[in-house]
Amino acid sequence: MPYRVRHKDKYSNYWFSSSDGHTIEEFNALTDPKNVLKLEEQGGLCIVYTHFASGFVKDSGKVDPIFERNIRFLASRDGWFAPAGEILDYLLSREVVEFASRSYLARLDAVWLLQRLVKKLRYGR
């Protein structure tokens, strides 16, 4: 990551994967400490997008307690927490960006479809 897509090359220079943390439930699942530790063990990175108006603050005005726990855990880790553009620029400076193969794109599409089905069942969206 990032990667290029040959048939879309005239429309976009680079593509990258990100994780959908649109709602509080999805964000909390992504940032659960067990997932963070697994990502660290793998030496990976994750770009998460979210909308903080999607249930992150309860009607009482209090921040969701699981969100607070997860963010405190993240803050305790020795991670690099940066805007997506900064992360992608760093990755671009270190590696030659290649065109993604058809099989890689097919796997990405299959994973995306499976995740969408799971989200529909789990979160109703």
C-alpha positions as a Markdown table, in Angstrom:
| # | Residue | x | y | z |
|---|---|---|---|---|
| 1 | Met | 0.0 | 0.0 | 0.0 |
| 2 | Pro | -0.4 | 2.4 | -1.7 |
| 3 | Tyr | -0.9 | 0.7 | -5.1 |
| 4 | Arg | -1.9 | 1.6 | -8.6 |
| 5 | Val | -4.8 | 0.1 | -10.7 |
| 6 | Arg | -3.9 | -0.1 | -14.4 |
| 7 | His | -7.4 | 0.4 | -15.8 |
| 8 | Lys | -8.0 | 3.4 | -13.5 |
| 9 | Asp | -4.6 | 5.0 | -13.9 |
| 10 | Lys | -5.8 | 8.0 | -15.9 |
| 11 | Tyr | -8.2 | 8.9 | -13.1 |
| 12 | Ser | -6.2 | 8.3 | -10.0 |
| 13 | Asn | -2.5 | 8.0 | -9.3 |
| 14 | Tyr | -2.7 | 5.8 | -6.2 |
| 15 | Trp | -5.1 | 3.7 | -4.2 |
| 16 | Phe | -5.0 | 2.5 | -0.6 |
| 17 | Ser | -7.0 | 0.4 | 1.7 |
| 18 | Ser | -8.8 | 1.8 | 4.8 |
| 19 | Ser | -11.0 | 0.5 | 7.6 |
| 20 | Asp | -14.6 | 1.6 | 8.0 |
| 21 | Gly | -15.2 | 2.9 | 11.5 |
| 22 | His | -18.2 | 4.9 | 10.5 |
| 23 | Thr | -20.3 | 4.3 | 13.7 |
| 24 | Ile | -19.2 | 4.0 | 17.3 |
| 25 | Glu | -19.8 | 0.2 | 17.2 |
| 26 | Glu | -17.6 | -0.3 | 14.1 |
| 27 | Phe | -14.9 | 2.0 | 15.4 |
| 28 | Asn | -14.8 | 0.3 | 18.8 |
| 29 | Ala | -14.5 | -3.1 | 17.1 |
| 30 | Leu | -11.6 | -1.9 | 15.0 |
| 31 | Thr | -9.8 | -0.3 | 17.9 |
| 32 | Asp | -10.3 | -3.1 | 20.4 |
| 33 | Pro | -7.0 | -3.7 | 22.2 |
| 34 | Lys | -6.8 | -7.3 | 20.9 |
| 35 | Asn | -6.9 | -6.0 | 17.3 |
| 36 | Val | -4.4 | -3.3 | 18.0 |
| 37 | Leu | -2.0 | -5.8 | 19.6 |
| 38 | Lys | -2.4 | -8.2 | 16.6 |
| 39 | Leu | -1.7 | -5.3 | 14.2 |
| 40 | Glu | 1.5 | -4.4 | 16.2 |
| 41 | Glu | 2.6 | -8.1 | 16.2 |
| 42 | Gln | 2.3 | -8.1 | 12.4 |
| 43 | Gly | 4.1 | -4.8 | 12.0 |
| 44 | Gly | 1.1 | -3.4 | 10.2 |
| 45 | Leu | -0.6 | -0.1 | 9.8 |
| 46 | Cys | -4.2 | 0.8 | 9.6 |
| 47 | Ile | -6.0 | 3.9 | 8.2 |
| 48 | Val | -9.4 | 4.2 | 9.9 |
| 49 | Tyr | -12.0 | 6.6 | 8.7 |
| 50 | Thr | -14.9 | 7.7 | 10.9 |
| 51 | His | -17.5 | 10.3 | 11.6 |
| 52 | Phe | -17.4 | 11.4 | 15.3 |
| 53 | Ala | -21.0 | 12.4 | 15.2 |
| 54 | Ser | -22.1 | 8.8 | 14.8 |
| 55 | Gly | -22.8 | 7.9 | 18.4 |
| 56 | Phe | -19.4 | 8.7 | 20.0 |
| 57 | Val | -21.0 | 11.0 | 22.6 |
| 58 | Lys | -24.1 | 9.7 | 24.4 |
| 59 | Asp | -27.2 | 11.7 | 25.0 |
| 60 | Ser | -25.9 | 12.5 | 28.5 |
| 61 | Gly | -23.0 | 14.3 | 26.9 |
| 62 | Lys | -20.5 | 11.6 | 28.0 |
| 63 | Val | -18.1 | 10.0 | 25.6 |
| 64 | Asp | -18.8 | 6.4 | 24.9 |
| 65 | Pro | -16.9 | 4.4 | 27.6 |
| 66 | Ile | -15.6 | 1.7 | 25.2 |
| 67 | Phe | -14.4 | 4.4 | 22.8 |
| 68 | Glu | -12.6 | 6.1 | 25.7 |
| 69 | Arg | -11.0 | 2.9 | 26.9 |
| 70 | Asn | -9.8 | 2.0 | 23.4 |
| 71 | Ile | -8.4 | 5.5 | 22.7 |
| 72 | Arg | -6.6 | 5.5 | 26.1 |
| 73 | Phe | -5.1 | 2.1 | 25.2 |
| 74 | Leu | -4.0 | 3.4 | 21.8 |
| 75 | Ala | -2.5 | 6.5 | 23.4 |
| 76 | Ser | -0.5 | 4.2 | 25.7 |
| 77 | Arg | 1.1 | 2.4 | 22.8 |
| 78 | Asp | 4.3 | 3.4 | 21.0 |
| 79 | Gly | 2.5 | 4.0 | 17.7 |
| 80 | Trp | 2.7 | 6.6 | 15.0 |
| 81 | Phe | -0.7 | 8.3 | 14.9 |
| 82 | Ala | -0.8 | 10.6 | 11.9 |
| 83 | Pro | -3.2 | 11.9 | 9.2 |
| 84 | Ala | -3.7 | 9.5 | 6.3 |
| 85 | Gly | -1.9 | 11.9 | 3.8 |
| 86 | Glu | 1.2 | 11.9 | 6.0 |
| 87 | Ile | 1.3 | 8.2 | 6.3 |
| 88 | Leu | 0.7 | 7.7 | 2.5 |
| 89 | Asp | 3.5 | 10.2 | 1.7 |
| 90 | Tyr | 5.8 | 8.3 | 3.9 |
| 91 | Leu | 5.0 | 5.0 | 2.3 |
| 92 | Leu | 5.4 | 6.6 | -1.2 |
| 93 | Ser | 8.9 | 7.8 | -0.2 |
| 94 | Arg | 10.0 | 4.4 | 0.8 |
| 95 | Glu | 8.7 | 2.0 | -1.9 |
| 96 | Val | 8.2 | 1.8 | -5.6 |
| 97 | Val | 4.4 | 1.7 | -6.1 |
| 98 | Glu | 3.4 | -1.1 | -8.4 |
| 99 | Phe | 0.3 | -1.9 | -10.3 |
| 100 | Ala | -2.0 | -4.3 | -8.4 |
| 101 | Ser | -2.5 | -7.6 | -10.1 |
| 102 | Arg | -5.9 | -8.8 | -11.1 |
| 103 | Ser | -5.8 | -11.5 | -8.5 |
| 104 | Tyr | -4.9 | -9.0 | -5.8 |
| 105 | Leu | -7.8 | -6.8 | -6.8 |
| 106 | Ala | -10.1 | -9.8 | -6.9 |
| 107 | Arg | -9.1 | -10.7 | -3.4 |
| 108 | Leu | -9.7 | -7.1 | -2.2 |
| 109 | Asp | -13.1 | -7.1 | -3.8 |
| 110 | Ala | -14.0 | -10.5 | -2.2 |
| 111 | Val | -12.8 | -9.4 | 1.2 |
| 112 | Trp | -14.8 | -6.1 | 0.9 |
| 113 | Leu | -18.0 | -8.0 | -0.1 |
| 114 | Leu | -17.6 | -10.4 | 2.8 |
| 115 | Gln | -17.0 | -7.5 | 5.2 |
| 116 | Arg | -20.1 | -5.7 | 3.9 |
| 117 | Leu | -22.2 | -8.7 | 4.5 |
| 118 | Val | -20.9 | -9.1 | 8.0 |
| 119 | Lys | -21.5 | -5.5 | 8.8 |
| 120 | Lys | -25.1 | -5.8 | 7.5 |
| 121 | Leu | -25.7 | -8.7 | 9.8 |
| 122 | Arg | -23.9 | -7.2 | 12.8 |
| 123 | Tyr | -24.7 | -3.5 | 12.5 |
| 124 | Gly | -27.7 | -3.5 | 10.2 |
| 125 | Arg | -26.0 | -1.2 | 7.7 |
